[in-house]
Amino acid sequence: MKFTLLPLLAITALLAACGPNAAIDSDTERGLVGAAVGYGAAKAVKGNGDRGAIIGGLAGVFCDDAGICAPAYR
């Protein structure tokens, strides 16, 4: 069951860090938002909060590099 939750946590963190009209400009800010949302989402489904924070932080940092979201200044 936990393996099915990991993609859900990553998607939740990406949407929070790269949502429409997001005013989050840098990789650091997106990483912090992604880590916070990933931690909260993991705890909400009684998962491992540390793992959720790591996945969310990585998703936030690399979302613009993967072309999923773009920085606000572009």
Secondary structure as GFF3:
##gff-version 3
##sequence-region A 1 74
A	DSSP	alpha_helix	2	17	.	.	.	ID=ss1
A	DSSP	alpha_helix	27	44	.	.	.	ID=ss2
A	DSSP	alpha_helix	49	62	.	.	.	ID=ss3
###
